[in-house]
Amino acid sequence: DDDHGHDDHGHDDHHDDHGHDAFHSVVLRLPMLDDHEAFIRNLTATVAEHGLLRAKGFLAIRGKALPLTVQAVGARVDSYFGGTLKDDEGRLVLIGLKQTDMAAIASSLGGEMIAGGMIAGAA
């Protein structure tokens, strides 16, 4: 008897299917910020709350000559002053899984979604 307690599904049901998921990306436009440390704290909390995979961009900070470069990979968020901006508004690219609520993230960060779309995952 080859029945060992799980004949209702195949062994293939145990594999991780993330390689077939689609990713959702958006670009946020953000106004000039007064408190970059508060923004980074908020971004860190928002990444954790919504499971955002990646964020990267440049933010305009009042009183600073250079923009704040921000990069988040998973729960790790790094920032430093450097780079260039074309105007006084920041841009932040966000990448999450297709079910990630980008509108809620944009609202939490005080930004406006200006572009976005689905990115097909690798097979």
TASULLIN-V718853 format. One record per residue. PHI is phi in whole degrees, -180 to 180 (999 if undefined). PSI is psi in degrees with one decimal (NA if undefined). OMEGA is omega in whole degrees, -180 to 180 (none if undefined). Layout:
BEGIN
PHI_PSI_OMEGA + PHI_PSI_OMEGA
END
This chain:
BEGIN
999_122.0_-177 + -95_7.9_-180 + -79_113.0_179 + -121_39.7_167 + 91_1.4_179 + -147_47.8_-180 + -77_-2.1_179 + -83_-3.0_177 + -152_154.8_179 + -85_166.9_179 + -65_-24.3_180 + -66_-17.0_180 + -67_-11.1_-176 + -92_-5.7_-177 + -78_156.2_180 + -85_124.9_-172 + -98_15.6_-176 + -63_-25.7_180 + -64_-17.8_-178 + -104_-0.9_-179 + -73_151.9_172 + -94_150.1_179 + -110_151.0_-179 + -115_129.9_177 + -126_145.6_176 + -140_157.5_172 + -112_128.4_176 + -103_140.1_168 + -100_129.3_-178 + -122_138.7_177 + -70_166.8_175 + -58_135.2_-177 + -100_146.5_176 + -91_-33.3_-173 + -130_94.0_-177 + -68_-30.1_179 + -67_-39.5_177 + -65_-39.1_179 + -63_-44.0_-180 + -64_-40.8_176 + -61_-43.9_179 + -65_-43.1_178 + -61_-44.3_180 + -60_-45.0_179 + -67_-39.7_-179 + -67_-41.6_177 + -58_-46.9_-179 + -66_-42.6_-176 + -67_-39.3_-173 + -104_-2.9_179 + 68_31.7_179 + -62_136.9_-177 + -84_-39.9_-174 + -155_147.8_173 + -146_141.5_179 + -156_138.1_177 + 175_-172.4_-180 + -124_134.9_-178 + -123_137.9_176 + -82_128.7_-179 + -120_124.4_-179 + -58_130.2_178 + 87_-0.5_180 + -112_135.0_-179 + -72_-34.5_-179 + -106_150.1_177 + -72_161.6_174 + -88_118.1_175 + -86_127.6_-177 + -123_136.0_176 + -142_127.1_177 + -126_131.6_174 + -129_109.7_-173 + 61_-134.5_-177 + -81_-9.5_-178 + -87_123.2_179 + -122_122.3_178 + -118_150.1_177 + -152_151.2_176 + -160_159.3_178 + -87_123.9_180 + 167_167.0_-179 + 96_-168.8_-179 + -138_151.3_174 + -123_146.3_177 + -83_-21.4_-179 + -150_-166.6_-178 + -91_14.3_178 + -113_138.9_178 + -84_162.7_175 + -132_137.5_180 + -137_120.8_177 + -90_130.1_180 + -118_138.1_176 + -129_128.8_177 + -145_178.2_175 + -71_163.5_-174 + -58_-26.6_-180 + -88_-1.7_180 + -63_131.5_-178 + -83_85.1_-177 + -66_-32.0_179 + -64_-40.8_178 + -67_-37.9_178 + -66_-45.5_179 + -58_-44.1_179 + -63_-44.6_-179 + -61_-35.8_-177 + -89_-5.5_180 + 76_26.0_-178 + -111_172.1_179 + -121_127.9_177 + -71_125.0_-180 + -115_-12.5_178 + -161_156.1_177 + 178_167.3_179 + 176_177.6_180 + -94_145.2_176 + -121_121.1_-179 + -70_137.9_178 + -77_163.0_178 + -73_145.6_179 + -82_NA_none
END
